[in-house]
């Protein structure tokens, strides 16, 4: 009788540990995904700024040439 009880307790502990591991993995993946999204957004913003700077330079060159 006690051995069955002990084995049930051990199984419950293992299940709880596995659930905790799963939760930790999900949190880590979520945080990593948020960081990736932030980096991607920054990358897009930087590209847009570079394109705007290039366009302004081209415009200045055209204005200078056709002045």
Helices and strands as residue ranges (DSSP letters): H 2-65
